[in-house]
Amino acid sequence: MGSEVDPPVTLSEKERRLSDTRQSTYGAWKPNMEATSENMSGLYRQFVANNPGKPLPSWWAPLMQVAVKLNRIASGKYHADNFDDTRVYLSFVEQLQQEEEACGGTTLTATTPTHSTTL
């Protein structure tokens, strides 16, 4: 099954089928990644313009997931999970921004553990 822009050749057969399914639904992967990157870049510029010098907050990750889902919605192909996922990710953004506001506007950033776990 060919697509407008083939996926990388390093994909397994299972991964290639998944990629083909996504591309048949949303279009070729490469233009989609470019459009999503443009959306993310615009959101990033908005953040930086209003928060110069501040690190990206913890709510940034779910906001980027919203950008991905909005790009899929913009394909014009209806899939309920895109809307469901967008609402869930937005609820994460809302909760984290509310927590940030409750802390006096201090940006809550992601942290890395200071301890190690041996398995």
C-alpha positions as CSV (number, residue, x, y, z in Angstrom):
1,M,0.0,0.0,0.0
2,G,1.7,3.2,-1.1
3,S,1.1,6.6,0.4
4,E,1.9,10.1,-0.7
5,V,5.0,10.2,1.4
6,D,6.2,6.8,2.5
7,P,7.2,6.2,6.2
8,P,10.8,5.6,7.1
9,V,12.1,2.3,5.9
10,T,13.1,1.3,9.4
11,L,9.5,0.5,10.4
12,S,8.5,-3.0,11.1
13,E,5.5,-4.4,9.1
14,K,3.2,-3.8,12.0
15,E,4.4,-0.2,12.4
16,R,4.2,0.4,8.6
17,R,0.5,-0.8,8.6
18,L,-0.2,1.6,11.5
19,S,1.5,4.4,9.6
20,D,-0.5,3.6,6.5
21,T,-3.7,3.6,8.4
22,R,-3.0,7.0,9.9
23,Q,-1.9,8.4,6.6
24,S,-5.1,7.1,4.9
25,T,-7.1,8.9,7.6
26,Y,-5.1,12.2,8.1
27,G,-2.9,12.4,5.0
28,A,0.8,12.0,4.5
29,W,2.9,12.1,7.6
30,K,5.5,14.6,6.6
31,P,3.1,17.5,5.7
32,N,1.2,16.7,8.9
33,M,4.4,16.9,11.0
34,E,5.3,20.2,9.3
35,A,1.8,21.7,10.0
36,T,1.8,20.5,13.6
37,S,5.3,22.0,14.1
38,E,4.0,25.3,12.7
39,N,1.1,25.3,15.2
40,M,3.5,24.5,18.0
41,S,5.9,27.2,17.0
42,G,3.1,29.8,17.0
43,L,2.1,28.7,20.5
44,Y,5.7,28.8,21.6
45,R,6.2,32.3,20.3
46,Q,3.0,33.4,22.1
47,F,4.4,32.0,25.4
48,V,7.9,33.5,25.0
49,A,6.4,36.9,24.1
50,N,4.4,37.0,27.3
51,N,7.0,35.1,29.5
52,P,10.5,36.2,28.4
53,G,13.2,34.2,30.0
54,K,10.9,31.7,31.7
55,P,11.3,28.0,31.2
56,L,8.4,26.1,29.7
57,P,5.9,25.2,32.3
58,S,4.6,21.7,33.1
59,W,1.3,22.4,31.3
60,W,3.3,22.9,28.0
61,A,3.4,19.1,27.3
62,P,-0.4,18.6,27.3
63,L,-0.8,21.8,25.3
64,M,1.4,20.3,22.6
65,Q,-0.8,17.2,22.5
66,V,-3.7,19.6,21.9
67,A,-1.9,21.0,18.9
68,V,-1.4,17.5,17.5
69,K,-5.1,16.7,18.0
70,L,-6.2,20.0,16.5
71,N,-4.1,19.3,13.4
72,R,-5.8,15.9,13.1
73,I,-9.2,17.6,13.5
74,A,-8.3,20.1,10.8
75,S,-7.9,17.2,8.4
76,G,-11.6,17.2,8.1
77,K,-11.9,13.6,9.0
78,Y,-14.2,13.1,12.0
79,H,-12.9,10.8,14.7
80,A,-14.5,11.1,18.2
81,D,-11.2,10.2,19.9
82,N,-9.6,13.4,18.6
83,F,-12.2,15.5,20.3
84,D,-12.2,13.3,23.5
85,D,-8.4,13.5,23.7
86,T,-8.4,17.2,23.1
87,R,-10.8,17.7,26.0
88,V,-8.7,15.5,28.3
89,Y,-5.4,17.3,27.4
90,L,-7.1,20.7,27.8
91,S,-8.3,19.6,31.3
92,F,-4.7,18.8,32.2
93,V,-3.6,22.3,30.9
94,E,-6.4,23.9,32.9
95,Q,-5.6,22.1,36.1
96,L,-1.9,22.8,35.9
97,Q,-2.5,26.5,35.1
98,Q,-4.9,26.7,38.0
99,E,-2.2,25.2,40.3
100,E,0.3,27.6,38.9
101,E,-2.0,30.6,39.6
102,A,-2.6,29.3,43.1
103,C,1.2,29.4,43.7
104,G,1.3,33.1,42.8
105,G,1.9,32.6,39.1
106,T,5.1,30.7,39.7
107,T,5.7,28.5,36.7
108,L,5.6,24.8,37.7
109,T,8.2,23.1,35.6
110,A,8.8,19.4,35.2
111,T,11.3,18.0,37.6
112,T,13.6,14.9,37.4
113,P,13.8,12.5,40.3
114,T,16.7,13.1,42.7
115,H,16.9,9.4,43.6
116,S,17.5,6.3,41.6
117,T,15.6,3.0,41.7
118,T,17.4,-0.3,41.3
119,L,15.4,-3.0,39.6
